[in-house]
Amino acid sequence: MKLIKENIPFTMVANEVLYNKNLSFKAKGLYAYLFSKPDTWDFSGDRIIMETVDGRKAIFSALKELEKQGYLFRNRLPSGKMEYNLKYSANNPMPKTGNGIEEPTAQKGYVPKRLSGEMGSISNIEEKVISKEESNTSEETSQVVEVIDSFKVVNPSYSKLFANTTQRAAANRMLKAHGFEKVKKMIALLPTSNLDKYAPVITTPLQLEDKMGQLATFWQKKKNNQPIIL
């Protein structure tokens, strides 16, 4: 069987990274994501997290893998910010300058990218905090993802909702207020209610949160065969 790839604007990723058996696919994917960013991109762990369905533990774990394998280096600048040097080869050393700051070595005319940001060292303490947070919220996060995914039946652009903090927050609030099963049942009604001129049109979690009362009233009246007055 053959793999056929679509021709699209792309990011070049070194085969050494992709073929490294000591890296998970999670880490390889994160490496490709980071390498797609422009030089001096403002590095932020929280920004990365909001652009994926993975949680904090997964992102920090992938970053640690890249560091351990020698593809990602951190330098603390005099300003207190962290500078991240992303390499394409673990065999390309990062010698120190007279100031003790590691600098990238050019290899075949290529110098690794530099990504700056506020996120500091991934310490053992931070790892423990993240692990605890992740264990408490993994089920919640999974349900938020499933709720957003359910909107694909009424919203062709539903995939954009995953990275939208407002929509994710709305889904999370509904889950806490009404429970997973009720929220899913309400979403399941949308393909039918959205076609009725008397029902509120709902295609996102935030709209459902705002109009859930209206939607419930609409279905109650319909169930009781009561006239619906605009």
ROSE-4610 file (N, C-alpha, C; in Angstrom, 1 decimal, always signed):
// ROSE-4610
residu = [M/M/M/K/K/K/L/L/L/I/I/I/K/K/K/E/E/E/N/N/N/I/I/I/P/P/P/F/F/F/T/T/T/M/M/M/V/V/V/A/A/A/N/N/N/E/E/E/V/V/V/L/L/L/Y/Y/Y/N/N/N/K/K/K/N/N/N/L/L/L/S/S/S/F/F/F/K/K/K/A/A/A/K/K/K/G/G/G/L/L/L/Y/Y/Y/A/A/A/Y/Y/Y/L/L/L/F/F/F/S/S/S/K/K/K/P/P/P/D/D/D/T/T/T/W/W/W/D/D/D/F/F/F/S/S/S/G/G/G/D/D/D/R/R/R/I/I/I/I/I/I/M/M/M/E/E/E/T/T/T/V/V/V/D/D/D/G/G/G/R/R/R/K/K/K/A/A/A/I/I/I/F/F/F/S/S/S/A/A/A/L/L/L/K/K/K/E/E/E/L/L/L/E/E/E/K/K/K/Q/Q/Q/G/G/G/Y/Y/Y/L/L/L/F/F/F/R/R/R/N/N/N/R/R/R/L/L/L/P/P/P/S/S/S/G/G/G/K/K/K/M/M/M/E/E/E/Y/Y/Y/N/N/N/L/L/L/K/K/K/Y/Y/Y/S/S/S/A/A/A/N/N/N/N/N/N/P/P/P/M/M/M/P/P/P/K/K/K/T/T/T/G/G/G/N/N/N/G/G/G/I/I/I/E/E/E/E/E/E/P/P/P/T/T/T/A/A/A/Q/Q/Q/K/K/K/G/G/G/Y/Y/Y/V/V/V/P/P/P/K/K/K/R/R/R/L/L/L/S/S/S/G/G/G/E/E/E/M/M/M/G/G/G/S/S/S/I/I/I/S/S/S/N/N/N/I/I/I/E/E/E/E/E/E/K/K/K/V/V/V/I/I/I/S/S/S/K/K/K/E/E/E/E/E/E/S/S/S/N/N/N/T/T/T/S/S/S/E/E/E/E/E/E/T/T/T/S/S/S/Q/Q/Q/V/V/V/V/V/V/E/E/E/V/V/V/I/I/I/D/D/D/S/S/S/F/F/F/K/K/K/V/V/V/V/V/V/N/N/N/P/P/P/S/S/S/Y/Y/Y/S/S/S/K/K/K/L/L/L/F/F/F/A/A/A/N/N/N/T/T/T/T/T/T/Q/Q/Q/R/R/R/A/A/A/A/A/A/A/A/A/N/N/N/R/R/R/M/M/M/L/L/L/K/K/K/A/A/A/H/H/H/G/G/G/F/F/F/E/E/E/K/K/K/V/V/V/K/K/K/K/K/K/M/M/M/I/I/I/A/A/A/L/L/L/L/L/L/P/P/P/T/T/T/S/S/S/N/N/N/L/L/L/D/D/D/K/K/K/Y/Y/Y/A/A/A/P/P/P/V/V/V/I/I/I/T/T/T/T/T/T/P/P/P/L/L/L/Q/Q/Q/L/L/L/E/E/E/D/D/D/K/K/K/M/M/M/G/G/G/Q/Q/Q/L/L/L/A/A/A/T/T/T/F/F/F/W/W/W/Q/Q/Q/K/K/K/K/K/K/K/K/K/N/N/N/N/N/N/Q/Q/Q/P/P/P/I/I/I/I/I/I/L/L/L]
num = [1/1/1/2/2/2/3/3/3/4/4/4/5/5/5/6/6/6/7/7/7/8/8/8/9/9/9/10/10/10/11/11/11/12/12/12/13/13/13/14/14/14/15/15/15/16/16/16/17/17/17/18/18/18/19/19/19/20/20/20/21/21/21/22/22/22/23/23/23/24/24/24/25/25/25/26/26/26/27/27/27/28/28/28/29/29/29/30/30/30/31/31/31/32/32/32/33/33/33/34/34/34/35/35/35/36/36/36/37/37/37/38/38/38/39/39/39/40/40/40/41/41/41/42/42/42/43/43/43/44/44/44/45/45/45/46/46/46/47/47/47/48/48/48/49/49/49/50/50/50/51/51/51/52/52/52/53/53/53/54/54/54/55/55/55/56/56/56/57/57/57/58/58/58/59/59/59/60/60/60/61/61/61/62/62/62/63/63/63/64/64/64/65/65/65/66/66/66/67/67/67/68/68/68/69/69/69/70/70/70/71/71/71/72/72/72/73/73/73/74/74/74/75/75/75/76/76/76/77/77/77/78/78/78/79/79/79/80/80/80/81/81/81/82/82/82/83/83/83/84/84/84/85/85/85/86/86/86/87/87/87/88/88/88/89/89/89/90/90/90/91/91/91/92/92/92/93/93/93/94/94/94/95/95/95/96/96/96/97/97/97/98/98/98/99/99/99/100/100/100/101/101/101/102/102/102/103/103/103/104/104/104/105/105/105/106/106/106/107/107/107/108/108/108/109/109/109/110/110/110/111/111/111/112/112/112/113/113/113/114/114/114/115/115/115/116/116/116/117/117/117/118/118/118/119/119/119/120/120/120/121/121/121/122/122/122/123/123/123/124/124/124/125/125/125/126/126/126/127/127/127/128/128/128/129/129/129/130/130/130/131/131/131/132/132/132/133/133/133/134/134/134/135/135/135/136/136/136/137/137/137/138/138/138/139/139/139/140/140/140/141/141/141/142/142/142/143/143/143/144/144/144/145/145/145/146/146/146/147/147/147/148/148/148/149/149/149/150/150/150/151/151/151/152/152/152/153/153/153/154/154/154/155/155/155/156/156/156/157/157/157/158/158/158/159/159/159/160/160/160/161/161/161/162/162/162/163/163/163/164/164/164/165/165/165/166/166/166/167/167/167/168/168/168/169/169/169/170/170/170/171/171/171/172/172/172/173/173/173/174/174/174/175/175/175/176/176/176/177/177/177/178/178/178/179/179/179/180/180/180/181/181/181/182/182/182/183/183/183/184/184/184/185/185/185/186/186/186/187/187/187/188/188/188/189/189/189/190/190/190/191/191/191/192/192/192/193/193/193/194/194/194/195/195/195/196/196/196/197/197/197/198/198/198/199/199/199/200/200/200/201/201/201/202/202/202/203/203/203/204/204/204/205/205/205/206/206/206/207/207/207/208/208/208/209/209/209/210/210/210/211/211/211/212/212/212/213/213/213/214/214/214/215/215/215/216/216/216/217/217/217/218/218/218/219/219/219/220/220/220/221/221/221/222/222/222/223/223/223/224/224/224/225/225/225/226/226/226/227/227/227/228/228/228/229/229/229/230/230/230]
x = [+0.9/+0.0/+0.9/+0.5/+1.2/+0.6/+1.4/+0.9/+1.0/-0.1/-0.2/-0.4/+0.5/+0.5/+0.0/-0.8/-1.3/-0.2/-0.1/+0.9/+0.3/+0.9/+0.4/+1.6/+1.4/+2.5/+3.0/+4.3/+4.8/+6.0/+6.2/+7.4/+8.3/+9.6/+10.6/+11.1/+11.0/+11.4/+12.5/+13.6/+14.7/+14.3/+14.7/+14.4/+15.0/+16.1/+16.7/+15.8/+15.0/+14.0/+12.8/+12.3/+11.2/+11.5/+12.8/+13.2/+13.8/+13.8/+14.4/+13.5/+13.9/+13.1/+12.9/+13.7/+13.6/+12.6/+12.0/+11.0/+9.6/+8.6/+7.3/+6.7/+5.7/+5.0/+4.5/+4.2/+3.7/+4.8/+6.1/+7.2/+7.6/+7.5/+7.8/+6.8/+5.6/+4.6/+4.8/+5.1/+5.4/+6.6/+7.6/+8.8/+8.5/+7.6/+7.2/+6.4/+5.6/+4.8/+5.7/+6.7/+7.6/+8.5/+8.9/+9.7/+9.0/+7.6/+6.8/+6.7/+7.1/+7.0/+8.2/+8.0/+9.1/+10.1/+11.3/+12.4/+11.9/+12.3/+12.0/+10.5/+9.8/+8.4/+8.3/+7.3/+7.2/+6.7/+7.7/+7.4/+6.6/+5.5/+4.6/+4.0/+4.2/+3.6/+2.1/+1.5/+0.1/-0.5/+0.3/-0.2/-0.2/+0.8/+0.8/-0.4/-0.6/-1.7/-3.1/-3.3/-4.6/-4.7/-3.7/-3.8/-3.8/-4.1/-4.2/-5.2/-5.6/-6.5/-5.7/-4.4/-3.6/-3.6/-3.3/-3.3/-1.9/-1.7/-0.5/+0.6/+0.2/+1.1/+1.7/+0.9/+1.3/+2.3/+2.0/+2.9/+4.2/+4.2/+5.5/+6.3/+5.6/+6.3/+7.0/+6.4/+7.0/+8.2/+8.0/+9.2/+10.4/+10.1/+11.2/+11.9/+11.1/+11.6/+12.6/+12.2/+13.0/+14.3/+14.2/+15.4/+16.3/+15.8/+16.6/+17.3/+16.7/+17.3/+18.2/+18.3/+19.2/+18.7/+17.4/+16.8/+16.4/+16.2/+15.8/+16.6/+17.2/+18.0/+17.4/+17.6/+17.1/+18.2/+18.1/+19.1/+18.3/+18.7/+18.0/+18.8/+18.0/+18.6/+18.7/+19.5/+19.6/+18.3/+17.3/+16.0/+15.2/+15.6/+14.9/+14.0/+13.9/+13.2/+14.0/+13.3/+14.0/+14.1/+15.2/+15.4/+15.5/+14.8/+14.7/+15.4/+16.4/+17.1/+16.6/+16.0/+15.5/+16.5/+17.0/+18.0/+17.4/+18.0/+17.5/+18.4/+19.5/+20.3/+20.9/+20.7/+21.2/+22.7/+23.3/+24.7/+25.4/+24.6/+25.2/+25.3/+26.6/+26.8/+26.4/+26.1/+25.8/+26.9/+28.0/+29.1/+28.7/+29.4/+29.1/+30.0/+29.5/+30.2/+30.9/+31.6/+32.3/+31.4/+30.1/+29.2/+28.5/+28.9/+28.3/+27.0/+26.6/+25.3/+25.6/+24.8/+25.1/+24.6/+25.4/+25.1/+25.0/+24.1/+24.0/+25.2/+25.6/+26.7/+26.1/+26.6/+26.1/+26.6/+25.7/+26.1/+25.5/+26.3/+25.8/+25.1/+25.6/+25.0/+23.6/+23.3/+22.0/+22.2/+21.5/+21.6/+20.2/+20.2/+18.9/+18.0/+16.7/+15.8/+15.9/+15.6/+15.5/+14.1/+13.5/+12.2/+12.3/+11.7/+11.8/+10.5/+10.6/+9.3/+9.5/+8.3/+8.3/+8.4/+8.1/+8.0/+9.4/+9.6/+10.9/+11.1/+12.1/+12.5/+11.4/+11.4/+10.4/+11.0/+10.7/+11.3/+10.5/+11.1/+10.4/+9.2/+9.3/+8.1/+7.0/+7.3/+6.3/+5.7/+6.5/+6.0/+5.0/+5.3/+4.3/+3.0/+3.1/+1.9/+1.1/+1.8/+1.1/+0.4/+1.2/+0.6/-0.6/-0.6/-1.8/-2.9/-2.7/-3.7/-4.3/-3.4/-3.9/-4.7/-4.4/-5.2/-6.6/-6.7/-7.9/-8.8/-8.2/-8.9/-9.0/-8.3/-8.2/-9.6/-10.5/-11.8/-12.6/-12.5/-13.2/-12.7/-11.4/-10.9/-11.5/-11.5/-12.0/-13.4/-14.2/-15.6/-15.8/-15.0/-15.1/-14.8/-13.8/-13.4/-14.6/-15.2/-16.3/-17.5/-17.8/-18.9/-18.7/-17.5/-17.2/-17.2/-16.7/-16.8/-18.2/-19.1/-20.5/-21.2/-20.6/-21.1/-20.9/-20.1/-19.8/-21.1/-22.1/-23.4/-24.1/-23.8/-24.5/-23.5/-22.2/-21.2/-20.1/-20.0/-19.0/-17.6/-17.5/-16.2/-16.0/-16.6/-16.5/-15.1/-14.2/-12.8/-12.1/-12.5/-11.9/-12.3/-13.4/-13.8/-12.9/-12.1/-11.2/-10.2/-9.7/-8.6/-9.2/-10.5/-11.2/-11.4/-10.7/-10.8/-12.2/-12.9/-14.3/-15.2/-15.1/-16.0/-15.7/-14.4/-14.0/-14.5/-14.4/-14.9/-16.4/-17.1/-18.6/-19.0/-18.3/-18.5/-18.3/-17.2/-16.8/-17.9/-18.4/-19.4/-20.7/-21.1/-22.3/-22.2/-21.0/-20.8/-20.9/-20.4/-20.4/-21.8/-22.6/-23.9/-25.0/-24.8/-25.9/-25.5/-24.2/-23.7/-23.6/-22.7/-22.3/-23.5/-24.3/-25.4/-26.4/-26.8/-27.8/-27.3/-26.0/-25.5/-25.4/-25.0/-25.0/-26.4/-27.4/-28.7/-29.2/-28.9/-29.3/-28.7/-27.4/-26.7/-27.3/-27.7/-28.3/-29.6/-30.3/-31.5/-31.3/-30.1/-29.9/-30.1/-29.7/-30.0/-31.4/-32.3/-33.7/-34.2/-33.9/-34.4/-33.9/-32.7/-32.1/-32.9/-33.6/-34.4/-35.8/-36.2/-37.5/-37.4/-38.2/-38.2/-38.5/-39.1/-39.4/-38.4/-37.4/-36.4/-35.1/-34.3/-33.1/-32.1/-31.3/-30.3/-29.0/-28.5/-27.4/-26.3/-25.1/-24.1/-22.7/-22.7/-21.5/-21.8/-20.9/-21.1/-21.6/-21.0/-21.4/-22.9/-23.3/-24.7/-25.6/-25.2/-26.0/-26.1/-25.0/-25.0/-26.0/-25.9/-26.8/-28.3/-28.5/-29.9/-30.5/-29.8/-30.3/-31.7/-32.0/-33.3/-34.4/-34.1/-35.0/-35.2/-34.1/-34.2/-35.0/-34.8/-35.6/-37.1/-37.4/-38.8/-39.4/-38.7/-39.2/-39.6/-38.7/-39.0/-40.1/-40.2/-41.3/-42.6/-42.7/-44.0/-44.3/-43.3/-43.5/-44.0/-43.5/-43.8/-45.3/-45.7/-47.1/-48.0/-47.5/-48.4/-49.0/-48.2/-48.6/-48.2/-49.0/-48.5/-47.3/-46.4/-45.2/-45.4/-45.3/-45.6/-44.2/-44.0/-42.8/-42.9]
y = [-1.2/+0.0/+1.2/+2.3/+3.5/+4.6/+5.5/+6.8/+7.9/+8.5/+9.6/+10.9/+11.8/+13.1/+14.2/+15.1/+16.3/+17.4/+18.1/+19.1/+20.4/+20.8/+22.0/+22.7/+24.0/+24.8/+23.9/+23.8/+22.8/+23.4/+22.7/+22.9/+21.8/+22.1/+21.0/+20.5/+19.3/+18.7/+17.6/+17.7/+16.8/+15.3/+14.5/+13.0/+12.5/+13.0/+12.5/+12.6/+13.7/+13.8/+12.8/+12.7/+11.9/+10.4/+10.0/+8.6/+8.3/+9.2/+9.0/+8.1/+6.8/+5.9/+6.2/+7.1/+7.5/+8.7/+9.1/+10.2/+9.6/+10.0/+9.6/+10.5/+10.0/+10.7/+12.1/+12.1/+13.3/+14.4/+14.0/+14.9/+15.3/+14.3/+14.6/+15.7/+15.5/+16.4/+17.8/+17.9/+19.2/+19.8/+19.0/+19.6/+20.2/+19.5/+20.1/+21.4/+21.4/+22.6/+23.7/+23.5/+24.6/+25.0/+24.1/+24.5/+25.2/+25.2/+25.9/+27.4/+27.7/+29.1/+29.9/+31.2/+32.1/+32.3/+32.7/+33.0/+34.1/+34.0/+34.9/+34.8/+33.8/+33.6/+33.6/+34.2/+34.3/+32.9/+32.2/+30.8/+30.8/+30.1/+30.0/+28.6/+27.9/+26.6/+26.7/+27.8/+27.9/+28.2/+28.9/+29.2/+27.9/+27.0/+25.7/+24.9/+24.9/+24.0/+24.4/+25.8/+26.2/+25.9/+25.4/+25.1/+23.6/+22.9/+21.4/+20.9/+19.6/+19.0/+18.3/+18.3/+17.7/+18.6/+18.0/+18.7/+19.2/+19.9/+20.4/+19.3/+18.2/+17.1/+16.6/+16.5/+15.9/+16.9/+18.2/+19.2/+19.2/+19.3/+19.4/+18.2/+17.0/+15.8/+15.7/+16.2/+16.2/+17.2/+18.3/+19.3/+18.6/+17.9/+17.3/+16.2/+15.5/+14.5/+15.2/+16.3/+17.0/+17.5/+18.0/+18.4/+17.2/+16.1/+15.0/+14.4/+14.5/+14.0/+15.0/+16.2/+17.2/+18.1/+18.2/+19.0/+20.4/+20.5/+21.8/+22.2/+23.4/+24.0/+25.3/+25.5/+26.7/+27.6/+28.9/+29.8/+30.9/+31.3/+32.4/+33.6/+34.6/+35.9/+36.8/+37.9/+38.9/+39.5/+39.5/+40.1/+39.2/+37.9/+37.0/+36.0/+36.4/+35.6/+34.3/+33.3/+32.1/+32.2/+31.8/+31.7/+30.2/+29.8/+28.4/+28.2/+27.4/+27.1/+25.7/+25.7/+24.5/+24.0/+22.8/+22.2/+21.2/+21.0/+19.9/+18.6/+18.7/+17.5/+17.5/+16.4/+16.2/+16.1/+15.8/+15.7/+17.0/+18.1/+19.4/+20.1/+20.2/+20.7/+22.2/+22.6/+23.9/+24.5/+25.0/+25.5/+26.7/+26.9/+28.1/+29.2/+30.4/+31.6/+32.1/+33.2/+33.7/+34.1/+34.3/+34.7/+33.5/+32.3/+31.1/+30.7/+31.5/+31.2/+30.3/+29.2/+28.3/+29.0/+28.8/+29.4/+28.3/+28.4/+27.3/+27.4/+26.2/+26.1/+25.9/+26.6/+26.5/+25.2/+24.5/+23.2/+23.3/+23.2/+23.3/+24.6/+25.6/+26.9/+27.1/+26.2/+26.3/+26.6/+27.6/+27.9/+27.6/+26.9/+26.5/+27.8/+27.5/+28.6/+29.0/+30.3/+30.8/+31.2/+30.7/+31.0/+31.5/+32.8/+33.4/+33.3/+33.3/+33.3/+33.4/+33.4/+33.6/+32.3/+31.2/+29.9/+29.5/+29.2/+28.8/+27.3/+26.9/+25.5/+24.6/+23.4/+22.4/+21.6/+22.1/+21.5/+20.2/+19.5/+18.3/+18.7/+19.9/+20.4/+20.7/+21.4/+21.8/+20.6/+19.6/+18.3/+17.7/+17.7/+17.1/+17.9/+19.2/+20.1/+19.8/+19.7/+19.5/+18.1/+17.1/+15.7/+15.7/+16.4/+16.4/+17.1/+18.2/+19.0/+18.1/+17.4/+16.6/+15.4/+14.8/+13.7/+14.1/+15.4/+15.9/+16.4/+16.7/+17.4/+16.5/+15.4/+14.6/+14.2/+13.7/+13.4/+14.6/+15.7/+16.9/+17.4/+17.4/+17.8/+16.9/+15.6/+14.6/+14.9/+15.3/+15.6/+16.9/+17.9/+19.1/+18.9/+18.0/+17.7/+17.0/+16.1/+15.3/+16.2/+17.1/+18.1/+18.9/+19.5/+20.3/+19.5/+18.2/+17.4/+17.1/+17.1/+16.8/+17.9/+19.1/+20.2/+20.0/+19.0/+18.8/+18.5/+18.1/+17.8/+19.1/+20.2/+21.5/+22.6/+22.3/+23.4/+22.8/+23.1/+22.6/+23.1/+24.2/+24.7/+24.4/+23.3/+22.9/+22.8/+22.3/+22.0/+23.3/+24.5/+25.7/+26.0/+25.3/+25.6/+25.0/+24.0/+23.3/+24.3/+25.2/+26.2/+27.5/+27.6/+28.8/+28.7/+29.5/+29.4/+29.8/+30.7/+31.1/+29.9/+29.2/+28.0/+26.9/+26.6/+25.6/+25.9/+27.1/+27.5/+27.4/+27.7/+27.5/+26.1/+25.2/+23.8/+23.3/+23.7/+23.3/+23.8/+25.0/+25.5/+24.7/+24.4/+23.6/+22.2/+21.6/+20.3/+20.3/+21.3/+21.5/+21.8/+22.5/+22.9/+21.9/+21.2/+20.3/+18.8/+18.5/+17.1/+16.8/+15.8/+15.4/+14.8/+14.0/+13.3/+14.3/+15.3/+16.3/+17.2/+17.6/+18.5/+17.7/+16.5/+15.7/+15.5/+15.3/+15.1/+16.4/+17.6/+18.9/+19.1/+18.7/+18.9/+18.0/+16.8/+15.8/+16.3/+17.3/+17.8/+18.9/+19.5/+20.7/+20.5/+19.3/+19.2/+19.4/+19.0/+19.1/+20.5/+21.0/+22.3/+23.4/+23.3/+24.4/+24.6/+23.6/+23.7/+24.3/+24.5/+25.0/+26.5/+27.2/+28.7/+29.3/+28.5/+29.0/+28.6/+27.9/+27.5/+28.3/+28.5/+29.3/+28.5/+29.2/+28.6/+28.5/+27.3/+27.1/+26.2/+26.7/+26.0/+25.9/+26.5/+26.5/+26.3/+25.9/+25.7/+27.0/+28.1/+29.4/+29.7/+29.5/+29.7/+28.8/+27.6/+26.6/+27.0/+27.5/+27.9/+29.1/+30.0/+31.2/+31.0/+30.0/+29.7/+28.4/+27.8/+26.5/+26.5/+27.6/+27.8/+27.9/+28.7/+28.9/+27.5/+26.8/+25.5/+24.5/+24.5/+23.6/+23.9/+25.3/+25.7/+25.3/+25.5/+25.1/+23.7/+22.8/+21.4/+21.0/+21.6/+21.3/+21.7/+22.8/+23.3/+22.3/+21.9/+21.1/+19.7/+19.2/+18.0/+18.0/+19.1/+19.3/+19.8/+19.9/+20.4/+21.8/+22.6/+24.0/+24.9/+25.9/+26.8/+27.6/+27.8/+28.5/+29.9/+30.9/+32.3/+33.0/+33.7/+34.5/+35.8]
z = [+0.0/+0.0/+0.0/-0.7/-0.8/-0.1/+0.4/+1.1/+0.0/-0.2/-1.2/-0.4/-0.5/+0.2/-0.6/+0.0/-0.7/-0.7/-1.8/-1.9/-1.3/-0.1/+0.6/+1.1/+1.5/+2.1/+3.3/+3.4/+4.4/+5.3/+6.4/+7.2/+7.1/+6.8/+6.6/+8.0/+8.2/+9.5/+9.2/+9.9/+9.7/+10.0/+9.1/+9.2/+10.5/+11.0/+12.2/+13.4/+13.4/+14.5/+14.3/+13.1/+12.8/+13.0/+12.7/+12.8/+14.2/+15.1/+16.4/+17.2/+17.5/+18.2/+19.6/+20.1/+21.5/+21.7/+20.7/+20.8/+20.5/+21.3/+21.0/+19.8/+19.2/+18.1/+18.7/+19.9/+20.5/+20.5/+20.9/+20.8/+19.4/+18.5/+17.1/+16.5/+16.9/+16.4/+17.0/+18.3/+18.9/+18.3/+18.0/+17.3/+16.0/+15.2/+13.9/+14.1/+15.1/+15.4/+15.7/+16.6/+17.0/+15.8/+15.0/+13.9/+12.8/+12.8/+11.9/+12.3/+13.5/+14.0/+13.5/+13.4/+12.9/+14.0/+13.6/+14.6/+15.5/+16.8/+17.9/+18.2/+17.8/+18.2/+19.7/+20.3/+21.7/+22.3/+22.8/+23.3/+24.5/+24.5/+25.7/+25.8/+26.9/+27.1/+27.0/+27.7/+27.7/+26.3/+25.5/+24.1/+23.3/+23.5/+22.8/+23.2/+24.5/+25.1/+24.5/+24.2/+23.7/+22.2/+21.6/+20.1/+19.9/+21.0/+20.9/+21.9/+21.7/+22.6/+23.7/+23.6/+24.6/+25.9/+27.0/+28.3/+28.6/+29.8/+30.2/+30.4/+31.0/+31.2/+29.9/+28.9/+27.6/+27.0/+27.0/+26.4/+27.1/+28.4/+29.1/+29.0/+28.9/+28.8/+27.4/+26.4/+25.0/+25.0/+25.7/+25.7/+26.4/+27.5/+28.2/+27.3/+26.5/+25.6/+24.6/+24.1/+23.1/+23.7/+25.0/+25.7/+26.0/+26.4/+26.8/+25.6/+24.4/+23.2/+22.5/+23.1/+22.6/+21.4/+21.2/+20.2/+20.7/+21.9/+22.5/+23.7/+23.6/+24.7/+25.2/+26.5/+27.1/+27.7/+27.5/+28.1/+28.7/+30.0/+30.7/+30.3/+29.8/+29.4/+30.6/+30.5/+31.6/+32.0/+31.0/+31.3/+32.2/+32.3/+33.1/+32.2/+30.9/+30.0/+29.6/+29.1/+28.6/+27.1/+26.6/+25.2/+24.8/+23.9/+23.5/+22.1/+22.1/+20.8/+20.3/+19.2/+18.6/+17.5/+17.7/+16.7/+15.8/+14.7/+13.8/+13.9/+14.7/+14.8/+16.3/+16.9/+18.3/+18.3/+17.1/+17.1/+16.8/+16.7/+16.5/+17.8/+18.4/+19.7/+19.9/+21.1/+21.5/+22.4/+21.8/+22.6/+23.4/+24.5/+25.4/+25.0/+25.1/+24.8/+26.1/+26.0/+27.2/+28.3/+28.0/+29.0/+29.6/+29.1/+29.7/+29.1/+28.0/+27.3/+26.1/+26.0/+24.9/+23.6/+22.6/+21.3/+20.3/+19.3/+18.3/+17.3/+16.9/+15.9/+14.5/+13.6/+12.2/+11.6/+10.9/+10.3/+8.9/+7.8/+6.5/+6.2/+6.9/+6.6/+7.4/+8.3/+8.9/+10.4/+11.0/+12.4/+13.0/+14.1/+14.8/+15.1/+15.2/+15.5/+16.9/+17.2/+18.6/+18.9/+19.9/+20.3/+21.7/+21.9/+23.3/+24.0/+25.3/+26.0/+27.5/+28.2/+29.7/+30.4/+29.8/+30.5/+30.9/+32.2/+32.8/+32.7/+33.5/+33.5/+33.9/+33.3/+33.6/+34.8/+36.0/+37.2/+37.6/+38.6/+39.1/+39.9/+40.6/+41.4/+40.4/+39.3/+38.3/+37.7/+37.5/+36.9/+37.8/+39.1/+40.1/+40.1/+40.1/+40.1/+38.8/+37.7/+36.4/+36.5/+37.0/+37.0/+37.9/+39.0/+39.9/+39.2/+38.6/+37.9/+36.8/+36.1/+34.9/+35.4/+36.5/+37.0/+37.4/+37.9/+38.4/+37.2/+36.1/+35.0/+33.8/+33.7/+32.5/+32.0/+32.9/+32.5/+32.1/+32.8/+32.4/+31.1/+30.8/+29.5/+28.4/+28.6/+27.7/+27.3/+28.3/+28.1/+27.3/+27.6/+26.9/+25.4/+25.1/+23.8/+23.1/+23.8/+23.2/+23.0/+23.9/+23.7/+22.4/+22.3/+21.1/+19.8/+19.9/+18.7/+18.3/+19.2/+18.9/+18.1/+18.0/+17.3/+15.8/+15.4/+14.0/+13.1/+13.8/+13.1/+12.7/+13.3/+13.0/+12.6/+12.7/+12.4/+11.6/+10.3/+9.4/+9.9/+10.6/+11.1/+12.5/+13.0/+14.4/+14.9/+14.1/+14.5/+15.0/+14.6/+15.1/+16.5/+17.0/+18.3/+19.4/+19.0/+20.0/+20.5/+19.7/+20.1/+20.7/+20.7/+21.1/+22.7/+23.4/+24.9/+25.4/+24.7/+25.1/+24.9/+23.8/+23.6/+24.5/+24.8/+25.7/+27.1/+27.5/+28.8/+28.9/+27.8/+27.9/+28.0/+27.3/+27.3/+28.7/+29.3/+30.7/+31.7/+31.6/+32.5/+32.4/+31.2/+31.0/+31.6/+31.5/+32.0/+33.5/+34.2/+35.6/+36.1/+35.3/+35.7/+35.4/+34.3/+33.9/+33.7/+33.7/+33.6/+32.1/+31.9/+30.5/+29.7/+30.3/+29.6/+29.1/+30.0/+29.6/+28.4/+28.6/+27.5/+26.2/+26.2/+25.0/+24.4/+25.2/+24.7/+24.1/+24.7/+24.1/+22.7/+22.6/+21.3/+20.3/+20.7/+19.8/+19.2/+19.8/+19.3/+18.3/+18.3/+17.4/+15.9/+15.3/+13.9/+13.5/+14.5/+14.2/+14.6/+15.8/+16.2/+15.3/+14.8/+14.0/+12.7/+12.3/+11.1/+11.4/+12.6/+13.0/+13.2/+12.5/+12.6/+14.0/+14.8/+16.1/+17.2/+16.8/+17.8/+17.6/+18.7/+18.5/+17.7/+16.9/+16.1/+16.9/+17.1/+18.0/+17.2/+17.1/+16.5/+17.2/+18.4/+19.2/+20.7/+21.5/+22.9/+23.6/+23.3/+23.9/+23.6/+22.3/+22.0/+22.7/+22.9/+23.6/+25.1/+25.7/+27.1/+27.2/+26.3/+26.4/+26.1/+25.2/+24.8/+25.2/+26.2/+26.6/+27.2/+27.9/+28.5/+27.4/+26.3/+25.2/+24.5/+24.3/+23.6/+24.4/+25.8/+26.6/+26.6/+26.6/+26.5/+25.2/+24.1/+22.8/+22.7/+23.2/+23.1/+24.1/+25.2/+26.1/+25.5/+24.9/+24.3/+23.1/+22.4/+21.2/+21.7/+22.9/+23.4/+23.9/+24.4/+25.0/+23.9/+22.7/+21.6/+21.8/+22.5/+22.8/+21.7/+21.4/+20.3/+20.8/+19.8/+20.1/+19.6/+20.5/+20.2/+20.1/+19.1/+18.9/+19.8]
